[in-house]
Amino acid sequence: MTFDLDHFLPYRLAVTATQVSRMFEARYAQEAGLSIPEWRVMAHLGAQGAVSIRDITLRVNLDKSVVSRAASRLEGRGLICKSANKEDLRLLSIELTEAGNVLMGRLGQIATAFQTELMAELGPDAGSILRILSVLAAAAQKTLPAAD
């Protein structure tokens, strides 16, 4: 019996996710010159408001160092600002600046258009695929070790 990588679901999901992420990256990179980690930080802050880098790390599935570097670059561009976390003084909170919110508004429109295109490409299977992804994500959460 030989192992068929092309039919191994984790592999197919990972490759497809990377390909779709790169398709989307081409659009927001053209608009704003952001990397994938920078986009994920911006998108998370746009949805959640002020949070710690640790919170973002858990949510966007990137290493803390990658999120920290992305946040530093975004801060350097004036898109986010850092402040003391009100709930845990050992942590820094980051949030979008006014310029970051304006950019996130434009990027949100690009994301919505991209999502619409993907859903149209999936056709009538789109809802089923989203449900399946939710089931897989929930199953993975049950088996992953707790974060530090």
C-alpha positions as CSV (number, residue, x, y, z in Angstrom):
1,M,0.0,0.0,0.0
2,T,1.4,3.4,-1.0
3,F,0.6,6.7,0.7
4,D,-1.2,9.1,-1.7
5,L,-0.4,12.6,-0.6
6,D,-2.8,14.1,-3.2
7,H,-5.7,12.4,-1.4
8,F,-4.4,13.2,2.2
9,L,-7.0,15.8,3.5
10,P,-4.6,17.8,5.8
11,Y,-2.2,18.2,2.9
12,R,-4.9,19.3,0.5
13,L,-6.4,21.7,3.0
14,A,-3.0,23.3,3.8
15,V,-2.0,23.7,0.1
16,T,-5.4,25.1,-0.9
17,A,-5.5,27.5,2.1
18,T,-2.0,28.8,1.1
19,Q,-3.0,29.2,-2.5
20,V,-6.2,31.1,-1.7
21,S,-4.4,33.2,0.9
22,R,-1.8,34.2,-1.8
23,M,-4.6,35.1,-4.2
24,F,-6.1,37.4,-1.7
25,E,-2.6,38.8,-0.7
26,A,-2.1,40.0,-4.3
27,R,-5.1,42.2,-3.9
28,Y,-4.4,43.8,-0.5
29,A,-0.7,44.0,-1.2
30,Q,-1.5,46.1,-4.3
31,E,-3.8,48.4,-2.3
32,A,-1.7,48.7,0.9
33,G,1.6,46.9,0.5
34,L,0.8,44.6,3.4
35,S,2.2,41.1,4.0
36,I,0.0,38.2,5.1
37,P,0.9,38.6,8.8
38,E,0.3,42.4,8.6
39,W,-3.1,41.8,7.0
40,R,-4.0,39.3,9.7
41,V,-3.1,41.7,12.4
42,M,-5.0,44.6,10.8
43,A,-8.0,42.4,10.2
44,H,-8.1,41.1,13.7
45,L,-7.7,44.6,15.2
46,G,-10.5,45.9,12.8
47,A,-12.8,43.2,14.1
48,Q,-11.8,43.1,17.8
49,G,-10.5,46.5,18.7
50,A,-7.6,46.9,21.2
51,V,-6.0,43.5,22.1
52,S,-2.7,42.1,23.1
53,I,-0.2,40.5,20.7
54,R,-0.8,37.2,22.6
55,D,-4.5,37.4,21.7
56,I,-3.8,38.0,18.1
57,T,-1.3,35.2,18.0
58,L,-3.9,32.7,19.3
59,R,-6.5,33.9,16.8
60,V,-4.5,34.3,13.6
61,N,-2.4,31.1,13.9
62,L,1.0,32.7,13.6
63,D,4.0,32.6,15.9
64,K,4.3,35.4,18.4
65,S,7.5,36.6,16.8
66,V,5.8,36.9,13.4
67,V,2.9,38.9,14.9
68,S,5.3,41.1,16.9
69,R,7.3,41.9,13.8
70,A,4.2,42.6,11.8
71,A,2.9,44.9,14.6
72,S,6.2,46.8,14.7
73,R,6.1,47.4,11.0
74,L,2.4,48.5,11.2
75,E,3.3,50.8,14.1
76,G,6.2,52.3,12.0
77,R,3.7,53.1,9.2
78,G,1.3,54.8,11.7
79,L,-1.4,52.2,11.2
80,I,-1.5,50.8,14.8
81,C,-0.4,52.1,18.2
82,K,0.6,50.4,21.3
83,S,-0.4,51.1,24.9
84,A,-0.5,49.5,28.3
85,N,-3.1,46.7,28.6
86,K,-5.7,47.8,31.2
87,E,-6.4,44.3,32.3
88,D,-2.8,43.0,32.5
89,L,0.0,45.6,32.9
90,R,2.6,43.0,31.7
91,L,1.0,43.1,28.3
92,L,0.8,45.7,25.6
93,S,-2.4,46.4,23.8
94,I,-2.4,47.3,20.2
95,E,-5.1,49.0,18.2
96,L,-5.7,50.6,14.9
97,T,-5.0,54.3,14.5
98,E,-7.3,56.6,12.6
99,A,-5.2,55.9,9.5
100,G,-5.4,52.2,10.2
101,N,-9.2,52.3,10.5
102,V,-9.4,54.2,7.2
103,L,-7.1,51.6,5.5
104,M,-9.1,48.7,7.1
105,G,-12.3,50.2,5.6
106,R,-10.8,50.0,2.1
107,L,-9.3,46.5,2.8
108,G,-12.7,45.3,4.1
109,Q,-14.3,46.2,0.8
110,I,-11.6,44.3,-1.0
111,A,-12.1,41.3,1.3
112,T,-15.8,41.4,0.8
113,A,-15.4,41.4,-3.0
114,F,-12.9,38.5,-2.8
115,Q,-15.2,36.5,-0.5
116,T,-18.1,37.1,-3.0
117,E,-16.0,35.8,-5.8
118,L,-14.9,32.7,-3.9
119,M,-18.5,31.9,-2.9
120,A,-19.6,32.3,-6.5
121,E,-16.8,30.0,-7.6
122,L,-17.9,27.4,-5.1
123,G,-21.5,27.7,-6.3
124,P,-24.2,25.8,-4.4
125,D,-21.6,23.9,-2.4
126,A,-20.4,27.0,-0.7
127,G,-22.6,26.7,2.4
128,S,-21.7,23.0,2.8
129,I,-18.0,23.8,2.5
130,L,-18.2,26.5,5.2
131,R,-20.1,24.1,7.5
132,I,-17.4,21.4,6.9
133,L,-14.6,23.8,7.7
134,S,-16.4,24.7,10.9
135,V,-16.6,21.1,11.9
136,L,-12.9,20.5,11.1
137,A,-11.9,23.6,13.1
138,A,-14.0,22.6,16.1
139,A,-12.5,19.1,16.0
140,A,-9.0,20.5,15.8
141,Q,-9.6,22.8,18.8
142,K,-10.6,19.8,20.9
143,T,-7.3,18.0,20.1
144,L,-4.8,20.9,20.2
145,P,-2.9,21.5,23.5
146,A,-3.8,24.6,25.4
147,A,-1.9,27.7,24.5
148,D,0.6,29.2,26.9
